[in-house]
Amino acid sequence: MTARVLDGKATAATIKAELAHRVSELAARGIIPGLGTVLVGDDPGSQKYVAGKHRDCEEVGIVSIREDLPGDASEEEILAAIRRLNDDDACTGYIVQLPLPRGVDTNAILEAVDPGKDADGLHPTNLGRLALRVNEPITSPLPCTPSAVLELLSRHGLDLNGKDVAVIGRGTTVGRSIGLLMTRRDINATVTLMHTGTVGMAEKVAAADVVVAAAGSPGLVQASWVKPGAIVLDVGVSRVVDSTGKGRIVGDVAPEVAEVASWLSPNPGGVGPMTRAMLLENVVTMAERTL
Ligand SMILES: Nc1nc2c(c(=O)[nH]1)N[C@@H](CN(C=O)c1ccc(C(=O)N[C@@H](CCC(=O)O)C(=O)O)cc1)CN2
């Protein structure tokens, strides 16, 4: 068996075309959505992701607002940037690019974001709504990578109802929040959330219908771990330098998994581009709610 490709790049392009149409309808009613970003420091990965987010904005007609701060910015300087975006009427929603430099209290920064402008769905109010509103529709923004995974699956006709899902990684942006999202009544999956303290990870993965690997550990998920026919989403990102000195991205899933899985998301080209598309989706939806 060779797995079919969960093509995030192509799916994100389709979503961006749909969003461009929604943005033009908003513009006809005098509303121009704006996305703000707060980037602290010069981490090459973060710089690339933020640049990509602003390129996407240009593509769909969303205004870009940037707050770029040096790596040694104080917490007070970061909070001042947050206050500027909270007060800026041109900014519909914004994100604080993570990770923040060591020593900065990430929770304190995320809590300062106006929950009504939280385009990442990572403010405690919005994560709290995701945790508490299990049976009712959610109108608050959802974290982008978890919703990217769900959207990528549903746009390939794949449903999680009754499925056993193994999630590897307990970070806030992916693992923790994907567990909350997938166990909602309207999704109805059963989730095993694994982490570095998990005993018997291979056996737990082998029992799963769907595997979401978000550990940031290159090639962690081996073909021998995966149930034949399972759906595998490779979310983890590691940057490695090969023997020629060239850098490249490596996911958490070993290439041989493609011989066992029924569907596999490539990395790059899978969940990453979808994460960016879902961020734009959050901003456009936030702007539409002002009508
Ligand atoms: N505030 C946030 N910070 C971070 C998040 C997040 O959702 N919110 N997630 C990740 C990084 N991330 C979004 O910010 C992100 C990661 C990857 C991609 C992407 O398009 N990747 C491409 C490859 C790009 C490359 O060549 O490096 C792909 O997978 O094809 C977009 C966004 C951590 N921080």
The ligand as an ORCA input file, in Angstrom:
! r2SCAN-3c Opt
* xyz 0 1
  N       1.368     32.080     17.515
  C       1.677     30.904     16.955
  N       2.933     30.493     16.946
  C       3.221     29.292     16.368
  C       2.210     28.516     15.757
  C       0.888     28.991     15.802
  O      -0.072     28.340     15.309
  N       0.656     30.194     16.397
  N       2.546     27.347     15.069
  C       3.941     27.100     14.757
  C       4.482     27.797     13.538
  N       3.538     28.125     12.463
  C       2.656     29.118     12.654
  O       2.928     30.145     13.212
  C       3.707     27.597     11.164
  C       4.481     26.511     10.910
  C       4.687     26.057      9.595
  C       4.113     26.707      8.530
  C       4.343     26.319      7.116
  O       3.682     26.813      6.243
  N       5.297     25.432      6.860
  C       5.642     25.045      5.517
  C       7.161     25.025      5.386
  C       7.754     26.385      5.551
  C       9.285     26.317      5.567
  O       9.852     26.081      4.508
  O       9.860     26.510      6.642
  C       5.116     23.639      5.242
  O       4.854     22.894      6.198
  O       4.961     23.313      4.063
  C       3.317     27.781      8.786
  C       3.116     28.231     10.085
  C       4.815     27.543     15.919
  N       4.500     28.851     16.333
*
